[in-house]
Amino acid sequence: MADRVRLGSRPCGDGEPCWIVFEIGATHDGVDTARRLIDHAAEAGADAVKFQMIDPDRLVARREMTYTYTVLADRETGATDTVTERQYDILARRALAADEWAVLKRHADALGLAFFLTVFWDDEIELARELGCQSLKIASGDVNTLPFIRRAARSGLCIQLDTGNASLGEIEAAVDVIRSEGNKDIIIHQCPSGYPARLDGINLRVVRTLKQMFHCPAAFSDHSPGWDMDVAAVALGANLVEKTVTLDRTTRSVEHIMSLEPPEMKQFVRLIRSVETALGAPRRILKPEERESRLQFRRSAYLAEPARRDQKVSDVAVIFRRPGDGIGGDVYETLVDHRFREDLSAGHRLSLADLRDPEGDTT
């Protein structure tokens, strides 16, 4: 079991920067739009792009099956429409040939982006390996397709497991299969169902549950509008966030309504990085400048009345005033049985050099 995995040249896991992955597979309509979205992902500062290697002719046995989803009808008012169409037609818009996948992989390589693929068939696993993909993703609908998961695990590539609508038992069975093939590089996604997802179905705390149960990196695949849920997921410890992007949120197709547009992509990356910086370390370690700056707001012991030589500290009234560059209240309470070495006037700021211990030695 590994709390960290490698995605190409970079690790993913606790103690590492969160991987920011832009999902393009659901929102492109061919190589041209896919390339443009890869360009925007690189410009925004993402770590990776993800696609879905769809072959609707093999995947969909009943072409009459329909799917109903919501689209953004009016950007100004936020009005929406409901669209119902054949699942086959939705998936056909995402289908690309092997040579087109190679074009997109080379383009991502040239821009320094990792390239992830959701795969559905054995030959797609092999093609992903030939292309040099850093990771394979198993769709949430395939979480119980154990024979296929087993073959994907044998690729030796990092396996990302989507878990929408899956029980913890089903996730455990899939993880066991991957590990039984000697593949320890697993990232498990908390993936809410629905496009967009309902707030009461996002269950962000599952991110922590997955990490605790399986001792591997956990990810959050966001199906909600905006980026609030991604920020919360990172704060809860998500090691990777996957966010769908689009050239136009009003496109009348599934998933566009809750996707980021190019101007927002850079803001998204900046925000996630800011949250990471603000989260800091689990231990409270003060920087030298913090120790220095706090002194102006802390207080030191000053004599409220004159003190005589050999008089006990506890017998003389003191007042605590700013700044805190003298004897603070916490130290003062350990010195009340000490005695003054010499006469001191009211208003004097006490220091350790002013005192001797009860036995008579200088403090």
The 8 nearest C-alpha neighbors of each residue, nearest first, counted from 0:
[[1, 183, 214, 2, 215, 213, 178, 184],
 [2, 0, 3, 215, 214, 183, 4, 184],
 [1, 3, 215, 214, 216, 12, 0, 4],
 [4, 2, 12, 1, 11, 216, 215, 10],
 [5, 3, 184, 11, 10, 12, 6, 1],
 [4, 6, 10, 9, 7, 11, 8, 3],
 [7, 5, 9, 133, 10, 8, 4, 134],
 [6, 8, 133, 9, 5, 113, 10, 134],
 [7, 9, 6, 5, 10, 133, 113, 11],
 [10, 8, 6, 7, 5, 11, 4, 15],
 [11, 9, 5, 4, 6, 3, 12, 8],
 [12, 10, 4, 3, 5, 15, 238, 9],
 [11, 13, 3, 216, 238, 15, 2, 14],
 [14, 12, 15, 238, 3, 2, 11, 216],
 [13, 15, 12, 16, 11, 17, 238, 3],
 [14, 16, 13, 12, 11, 17, 10, 238],
 [17, 15, 18, 14, 238, 275, 11, 12],
 [16, 18, 238, 239, 19, 15, 237, 11],
 [17, 19, 239, 46, 20, 240, 16, 238],
 [20, 18, 46, 240, 45, 239, 241, 17],
 [21, 19, 241, 47, 48, 46, 240, 45],
 [20, 22, 48, 242, 243, 241, 244, 49],
 [23, 21, 243, 49, 242, 24, 48, 244],
 [24, 22, 26, 50, 25, 49, 244, 27],
 [50, 23, 25, 51, 26, 22, 27, 49],
 [24, 26, 23, 27, 93, 254, 22, 51],
 [25, 27, 23, 245, 24, 255, 28, 254],
 [28, 26, 33, 32, 29, 23, 24, 25],
 [29, 27, 92, 93, 32, 26, 30, 33],
 [30, 28, 31, 27, 32, 33, 93, 95],
 [29, 31, 33, 32, 34, 99, 28, 103],
 [30, 32, 34, 33, 29, 35, 28, 27],
 [33, 31, 35, 34, 27, 30, 29, 36],
 [32, 34, 30, 36, 27, 31, 35, 29],
 [35, 33, 37, 31, 36, 32, 30, 38],
 [36, 34, 38, 32, 37, 33, 31, 39],
 [35, 37, 39, 33, 38, 34, 40, 32],
 [36, 38, 40, 34, 35, 39, 33, 41],
 [39, 37, 35, 36, 41, 40, 42, 34],
 [38, 40, 36, 42, 37, 41, 261, 43],
 [41, 39, 37, 43, 38, 42, 45, 36],
 [42, 40, 44, 38, 43, 39, 45, 110],
 [41, 43, 39, 44, 40, 38, 265, 45],
 [44, 42, 265, 40, 41, 264, 45, 39],
 [43, 45, 41, 42, 40, 268, 46, 265],
 [46, 44, 19, 40, 41, 47, 43, 20],
 [47, 45, 19, 112, 20, 18, 113, 44],
 [46, 48, 113, 20, 112, 114, 45, 21],
 [49, 47, 21, 114, 20, 22, 115, 113],
 [50, 48, 115, 22, 116, 23, 114, 21],
 [24, 49, 51, 116, 23, 117, 22, 115],
 [52, 50, 117, 24, 116, 53, 118, 49],
 [51, 53, 118, 117, 50, 116, 54, 94],
 [52, 54, 94, 51, 55, 93, 90, 95],
 [55, 53, 56, 57, 94, 58, 52, 91],
 [56, 54, 58, 57, 59, 91, 90, 87],
 [55, 57, 54, 58, 59, 60, 87, 91],
 [58, 56, 55, 54, 59, 60, 53, 120],
 [57, 59, 55, 56, 54, 60, 53, 119],
 [60, 58, 55, 61, 57, 56, 62, 87],
 [59, 61, 62, 58, 57, 56, 55, 63],
 [62, 60, 63, 59, 64, 87, 86, 58],
 [61, 63, 64, 87, 60, 59, 85, 86],
 [62, 64, 61, 85, 65, 86, 87, 60],
 [65, 63, 62, 85, 61, 86, 66, 87],
 [66, 64, 85, 86, 84, 63, 83, 67],
 [65, 67, 83, 86, 84, 85, 68, 64],
 [68, 66, 83, 82, 84, 65, 81, 69],
 [67, 69, 82, 81, 253, 83, 66, 70],
 [68, 70, 81, 80, 82, 79, 71, 253],
 [71, 69, 80, 79, 256, 251, 72, 81],
 [70, 72, 79, 249, 256, 73, 78, 80],
 [73, 71, 79, 78, 80, 70, 249, 74],
 [74, 72, 78, 77, 75, 76, 71, 79],
 [73, 75, 77, 76, 72, 71, 249, 78],
 [76, 74, 73, 77, 78, 72, 71, 249],
 [75, 77, 78, 73, 74, 72, 79, 71],
 [78, 76, 74, 73, 75, 79, 71, 72],
 [79, 77, 73, 76, 72, 71, 80, 74],
 [80, 78, 71, 72, 70, 77, 69, 73],
 [79, 81, 70, 69, 72, 82, 71, 78],
 [80, 82, 69, 68, 70, 83, 79, 67],
 [81, 83, 68, 67, 69, 80, 84, 70],
 [84, 82, 67, 66, 65, 68, 81, 85],
 [85, 83, 65, 66, 86, 82, 67, 88],
 [84, 86, 65, 87, 88, 64, 66, 63],
 [87, 85, 89, 65, 88, 66, 64, 90],
 [86, 88, 85, 90, 89, 62, 55, 91],
 [89, 87, 91, 85, 90, 86, 92, 84],
 [90, 88, 86, 87, 91, 92, 85, 84],
 [89, 91, 87, 92, 93, 88, 55, 86],
 [90, 92, 88, 94, 93, 89, 55, 87],
 [93, 91, 90, 28, 89, 94, 88, 29],
 [92, 94, 91, 90, 28, 53, 95, 27],
 [95, 93, 53, 91, 92, 54, 90, 52],
 [96, 94, 99, 93, 100, 97, 29, 52],
 [95, 97, 99, 98, 100, 94, 101, 52],
 [98, 96, 100, 99, 101, 95, 126, 102],
 [97, 99, 101, 100, 96, 102, 95, 103],
 [100, 98, 102, 96, 101, 97, 95, 103],
 [101, 99, 97, 103, 102, 98, 104, 96],
 [100, 102, 98, 104, 99, 103, 105, 130],
 [103, 101, 99, 105, 100, 104, 106, 98],
 [102, 104, 106, 100, 101, 105, 107, 99],
 [105, 103, 101, 107, 106, 102, 108, 100],
 [106, 104, 108, 102, 107, 103, 101, 109],
 [105, 107, 103, 109, 104, 108, 102, 110],
 [108, 106, 112, 104, 110, 109, 105, 103],
 [109, 107, 105, 111, 110, 106, 112, 104],
 [108, 110, 106, 107, 111, 105, 112, 104],
 [111, 109, 107, 108, 112, 41, 106, 38],
 [112, 110, 108, 109, 107, 113, 41, 46],
 [113, 111, 47, 107, 46, 110, 108, 114],
 [112, 114, 47, 46, 48, 133, 115, 111],
 [113, 115, 48, 132, 47, 49, 133, 112],
 [116, 114, 49, 134, 132, 135, 133, 48],
 [117, 115, 50, 135, 51, 49, 136, 118],
 [116, 118, 136, 51, 137, 135, 52, 50],
 [119, 117, 52, 123, 116, 120, 124, 136],
 [118, 120, 123, 117, 121, 52, 53, 137],
 [121, 119, 123, 122, 118, 124, 147, 58],
 [120, 122, 124, 123, 125, 119, 150, 147],
 [121, 123, 125, 124, 120, 126, 127, 119],
 [124, 122, 126, 120, 125, 121, 118, 127],
 [125, 123, 121, 127, 122, 126, 128, 118],
 [124, 126, 122, 128, 123, 127, 129, 121],
 [125, 127, 123, 129, 128, 124, 130, 122],
 [128, 126, 130, 124, 125, 129, 132, 123],
 [129, 127, 125, 131, 126, 130, 132, 124],
 [128, 130, 126, 131, 127, 125, 132, 124],
 [129, 131, 127, 128, 132, 126, 101, 104],
 [132, 130, 128, 129, 127, 133, 104, 114],
 [133, 131, 114, 127, 134, 130, 115, 128],
 [132, 134, 7, 6, 115, 114, 131, 113],
 [135, 133, 157, 115, 156, 132, 158, 136],
 [136, 134, 158, 116, 117, 115, 159, 157],
 [135, 137, 117, 159, 158, 160, 116, 138],
 [136, 138, 160, 117, 161, 159, 141, 139],
 [139, 137, 140, 161, 141, 136, 117, 142],
 [138, 140, 161, 162, 163, 142, 141, 137],
 [139, 141, 138, 142, 163, 143, 162, 161],
 [142, 140, 144, 139, 143, 138, 137, 145],
 [141, 143, 139, 144, 140, 173, 162, 138],
 [144, 142, 141, 145, 169, 173, 140, 172],
 [145, 143, 141, 142, 147, 146, 148, 140],
 [144, 146, 148, 143, 147, 149, 173, 176],
 [147, 145, 149, 148, 144, 150, 143, 176],
 [146, 148, 150, 149, 145, 144, 151, 120],
 [149, 147, 145, 151, 150, 146, 152, 144],
 [148, 150, 152, 146, 147, 151, 177, 176],
 [149, 151, 147, 153, 152, 148, 146, 154],
 [152, 150, 148, 153, 154, 149, 147, 124],
 [153, 151, 149, 177, 154, 150, 182, 155],
 [152, 154, 150, 155, 151, 180, 149, 182],
 [155, 153, 152, 156, 151, 150, 124, 128],
 [154, 156, 153, 152, 182, 157, 151, 184],
 [157, 155, 154, 134, 158, 135, 133, 152],
 [156, 158, 184, 134, 185, 135, 159, 155],
 [159, 157, 185, 135, 136, 134, 156, 160],
 [160, 158, 136, 186, 187, 185, 135, 137],
 [159, 161, 187, 137, 136, 188, 158, 186],
 [160, 162, 139, 188, 138, 137, 190, 163],
 [161, 163, 139, 165, 190, 189, 188, 164],
 [162, 164, 190, 139, 191, 192, 165, 161],
 [165, 163, 162, 192, 166, 139, 191, 190],
 [166, 164, 162, 163, 169, 167, 170, 142],
 [167, 165, 169, 168, 170, 164, 162, 171],
 [166, 168, 170, 169, 171, 165, 172, 209],
 [167, 169, 171, 166, 170, 172, 165, 173],
 [168, 170, 172, 166, 171, 167, 165, 173],
 [171, 169, 167, 173, 168, 172, 174, 166],
 [170, 172, 168, 174, 169, 173, 167, 175],
 [171, 173, 169, 175, 170, 174, 168, 176],
 [174, 172, 170, 176, 175, 171, 169, 177],
 [175, 173, 171, 177, 176, 172, 170, 178],
 [176, 174, 172, 178, 173, 177, 179, 171],
 [175, 177, 179, 173, 174, 178, 149, 172],
 [178, 176, 174, 152, 179, 175, 180, 182],
 [179, 177, 182, 181, 175, 180, 176, 183],
 [178, 180, 176, 181, 177, 175, 182, 149],
 [181, 179, 178, 177, 182, 153, 152, 176],
 [180, 182, 178, 179, 183, 177, 153, 152],
 [183, 181, 178, 180, 184, 177, 152, 155],
 [182, 184, 178, 185, 0, 181, 1, 177],
 [185, 183, 157, 4, 182, 158, 186, 1],
 [186, 184, 158, 157, 159, 183, 215, 187],
 [185, 187, 159, 216, 217, 215, 160, 158],
 [188, 186, 160, 217, 159, 218, 161, 185],
 [189, 187, 218, 161, 219, 190, 217, 160],
 [188, 190, 219, 162, 206, 218, 220, 191],
 [189, 191, 163, 220, 162, 188, 219, 161],
 [192, 190, 201, 163, 196, 200, 189, 222],
 [193, 191, 163, 196, 190, 164, 194, 200],
 [192, 194, 196, 195, 191, 222, 197, 68],
 [195, 193, 196, 254, 222, 68, 192, 253],
 [194, 196, 223, 193, 222, 257, 197, 224],
 [197, 195, 193, 194, 222, 223, 192, 191],
 [196, 198, 200, 199, 195, 201, 193, 223],
 [197, 199, 200, 201, 196, 202, 223, 228],
 [200, 198, 197, 201, 202, 196, 191, 203],
 [199, 201, 197, 198, 202, 191, 196, 192],
 [200, 202, 191, 198, 203, 199, 197, 196],
 [203, 201, 204, 200, 205, 199, 191, 198],
 [202, 204, 205, 201, 206, 232, 189, 231],
 [205, 203, 206, 202, 207, 208, 235, 232],
 [204, 206, 208, 203, 207, 202, 209, 189],
 [207, 205, 204, 209, 208, 203, 217, 189],
 [208, 206, 210, 205, 209, 204, 211, 235],
 [207, 209, 205, 211, 206, 210, 212, 204],
 [210, 208, 212, 206, 207, 211, 213, 205],
 [211, 209, 214, 207, 208, 213, 212, 215],
 [210, 212, 208, 209, 214, 213, 207, 215],
 [213, 211, 209, 210, 208, 214, 215, 207],
 [212, 214, 215, 210, 211, 209, 0, 171],
 [215, 213, 210, 2, 211, 212, 1, 0],
 [214, 216, 2, 1, 213, 210, 186, 3],
 [217, 215, 12, 186, 2, 238, 3, 210],
 [218, 216, 187, 237, 186, 238, 188, 210],
 [219, 217, 188, 239, 237, 238, 240, 187],
 [218, 220, 240, 189, 188, 221, 190, 241],
 [221, 219, 241, 190, 240, 189, 188, 242],
 [220, 222, 242, 223, 219, 241, 229, 190],
 [221, 223, 195, 196, 194, 257, 220, 191],
 [222, 224, 195, 196, 257, 221, 225, 228],
 [225, 223, 257, 258, 226, 222, 195, 256],
 [224, 226, 227, 223, 257, 259, 258, 228],
 [227, 225, 229, 228, 230, 224, 267, 223],
 [226, 228, 230, 229, 225, 231, 224, 223],
 [227, 229, 231, 230, 226, 232, 221, 223],
 [230, 228, 232, 226, 231, 227, 233, 240],
 [229, 231, 233, 227, 232, 228, 234, 271],
 [230, 232, 234, 228, 229, 233, 235, 227],
 [233, 231, 229, 235, 234, 230, 237, 228],
 [234, 232, 237, 236, 230, 235, 231, 229],
 [233, 235, 231, 232, 236, 230, 278, 237],
 [236, 234, 232, 233, 237, 231, 207, 206],
 [235, 237, 233, 234, 238, 232, 207, 206],
 [236, 238, 233, 218, 232, 217, 239, 235],
 [237, 239, 17, 12, 218, 217, 216, 236],
 [240, 238, 18, 218, 17, 237, 19, 219],
 [241, 239, 219, 19, 218, 220, 20, 18],
 [240, 242, 20, 220, 21, 221, 219, 19],
 [241, 243, 21, 221, 22, 20, 220, 244],
 [242, 244, 22, 258, 21, 23, 259, 241],
 [245, 243, 259, 258, 260, 23, 22, 21],
 [244, 246, 260, 247, 26, 258, 259, 255],
 [245, 247, 260, 261, 248, 36, 244, 32],
 [246, 248, 245, 249, 250, 260, 255, 259],
 [247, 249, 255, 256, 250, 245, 258, 260],
 [250, 248, 71, 247, 251, 72, 256, 70],
 [251, 249, 248, 252, 247, 255, 70, 71],
 [252, 250, 70, 249, 253, 71, 255, 82],
 [251, 253, 250, 255, 254, 70, 89, 26],
 [252, 254, 255, 68, 251, 70, 69, 194],
 [255, 253, 256, 194, 257, 258, 252, 25],
 [256, 254, 248, 258, 257, 253, 245, 250],
 [257, 255, 248, 254, 70, 71, 258, 249],
 [256, 258, 224, 255, 223, 195, 254, 222],
 [259, 257, 244, 243, 255, 256, 245, 248],
 [258, 260, 244, 263, 245, 264, 243, 261],
 [259, 261, 245, 263, 246, 262, 244, 247],
 [260, 262, 264, 263, 39, 246, 259, 245],
 [263, 261, 264, 260, 265, 266, 259, 43],
 [264, 262, 266, 261, 260, 265, 259, 267],
 [265, 263, 267, 261, 266, 43, 262, 259],
 [264, 266, 43, 268, 267, 263, 269, 262],
 [267, 265, 269, 263, 264, 268, 270, 262],
 [266, 268, 264, 270, 265, 269, 263, 271],
 [267, 269, 265, 271, 270, 266, 272, 264],
 [270, 268, 266, 272, 267, 271, 273, 265],
 [271, 269, 273, 267, 272, 268, 266, 274],
 [270, 272, 274, 268, 273, 269, 267, 275],
 [271, 273, 275, 269, 270, 274, 268, 276],
 [274, 272, 270, 276, 275, 271, 269, 277],
 [273, 275, 277, 271, 276, 272, 278, 270],
 [276, 274, 272, 278, 273, 277, 271, 279],
 [277, 275, 273, 274, 278, 279, 272, 271],
 [276, 278, 274, 279, 275, 273, 272, 280],
 [279, 277, 275, 276, 274, 280, 234, 281],
 [278, 280, 277, 276, 275, 281, 282, 274],
 [279, 281, 282, 278, 283, 284, 277, 276],
 [282, 280, 283, 279, 278, 284, 14, 277],
 [283, 281, 280, 284, 279, 285, 278, 286],
 [282, 284, 285, 281, 280, 279, 286, 278],
 [285, 283, 282, 286, 280, 281, 287, 289],
 [286, 284, 289, 290, 283, 287, 288, 282],
 [285, 287, 289, 288, 290, 284, 291, 283],
 [288, 286, 290, 289, 291, 285, 292, 284],
 [287, 289, 291, 290, 286, 292, 285, 293],
 [290, 288, 286, 292, 291, 287, 285, 293],
 [291, 289, 287, 288, 293, 292, 285, 286],
 [290, 292, 288, 289, 293, 294, 287, 295],
 [293, 291, 289, 294, 290, 288, 295, 296],
 [292, 294, 295, 290, 296, 291, 289, 297],
 [295, 293, 323, 297, 296, 292, 322, 291],
 [294, 296, 322, 293, 297, 292, 323, 321],
 [297, 295, 294, 293, 322, 321, 298, 323],
 [296, 298, 323, 294, 322, 295, 321, 293],
 [297, 299, 323, 321, 320, 322, 319, 327],
 [298, 300, 327, 323, 325, 326, 319, 320],
 [299, 301, 319, 326, 318, 349, 348, 317],
 [302, 300, 348, 318, 317, 347, 346, 349],
 [301, 303, 317, 346, 345, 304, 347, 318],
 [302, 304, 317, 316, 345, 318, 346, 301],
 [305, 303, 345, 302, 316, 306, 344, 315],
 [306, 304, 344, 345, 343, 302, 307, 303],
 [305, 307, 343, 342, 344, 315, 304, 310],
 [308, 306, 342, 310, 309, 341, 343, 305],
 [307, 309, 341, 342, 339, 340, 310, 306],
 [310, 308, 339, 338, 340, 307, 311, 341],
 [309, 311, 338, 307, 308, 339, 312, 306],
 [312, 310, 338, 313, 314, 337, 336, 309],
 [311, 313, 335, 314, 315, 338, 337, 336],
 [312, 314, 335, 311, 315, 336, 316, 337],
 [315, 313, 311, 312, 316, 310, 335, 306],
 [314, 316, 313, 312, 306, 317, 304, 311],
 [317, 315, 303, 304, 302, 314, 318, 313],
 [318, 316, 302, 303, 301, 300, 315, 319],
 [317, 319, 301, 303, 300, 302, 320, 316],
 [318, 320, 300, 299, 298, 301, 317, 321],
 [321, 319, 298, 299, 322, 318, 300, 301],
 [322, 320, 298, 323, 297, 299, 296, 295],
 [321, 323, 295, 298, 297, 294, 324, 296],
 [322, 324, 298, 297, 294, 299, 321, 325],
 [323, 325, 322, 294, 299, 326, 298, 327],
 [324, 326, 299, 323, 350, 327, 349, 300],
 [327, 325, 299, 300, 350, 330, 331, 349],
 [328, 326, 299, 330, 329, 331, 298, 325],
 [327, 329, 331, 330, 332, 326, 299, 300],
 [328, 330, 327, 331, 332, 333, 326, 334],
 [329, 331, 327, 333, 332, 328, 326, 334],
 [332, 330, 328, 334, 333, 329, 327, 326],
 [331, 333, 330, 334, 329, 335, 328, 327],
 [332, 334, 331, 330, 335, 329, 336, 337],
 [335, 333, 331, 337, 332, 336, 330, 312],
 [334, 336, 313, 312, 337, 332, 333, 331],
 [337, 335, 334, 311, 312, 357, 313, 338],
 [336, 338, 356, 357, 334, 335, 355, 311],
 [339, 337, 311, 309, 310, 355, 354, 312],
 [338, 340, 354, 309, 308, 341, 310, 353],
 [339, 341, 308, 354, 353, 309, 355, 338],
 [342, 340, 308, 339, 307, 343, 309, 353],
 [341, 343, 307, 308, 306, 344, 340, 339],
 [344, 342, 306, 305, 341, 307, 347, 345],
 [345, 343, 305, 347, 346, 306, 304, 342],
 [344, 346, 304, 305, 302, 303, 347, 343],
 [347, 345, 302, 301, 303, 344, 348, 304],
 [346, 348, 302, 301, 345, 344, 349, 343],
 [349, 347, 301, 300, 346, 302, 350, 325],
 [348, 350, 301, 300, 347, 326, 325, 353],
 [351, 349, 352, 353, 326, 325, 348, 354],
 [350, 352, 353, 354, 362, 349, 326, 355],
 [351, 353, 350, 354, 362, 361, 355, 349],
 [354, 352, 351, 350, 340, 339, 349, 355],
 [355, 353, 339, 340, 352, 338, 351, 362],
 [354, 356, 361, 362, 360, 338, 337, 359],
 [355, 357, 337, 359, 358, 360, 362, 361],
 [358, 356, 337, 359, 336, 338, 355, 360],
 [359, 357, 356, 360, 355, 337, 361, 338],
 [358, 360, 357, 356, 355, 361, 338, 337],
 [361, 359, 355, 356, 358, 362, 357, 354],
 [360, 362, 355, 356, 354, 359, 352, 340],
 [361, 355, 356, 354, 351, 360, 352, 353]]
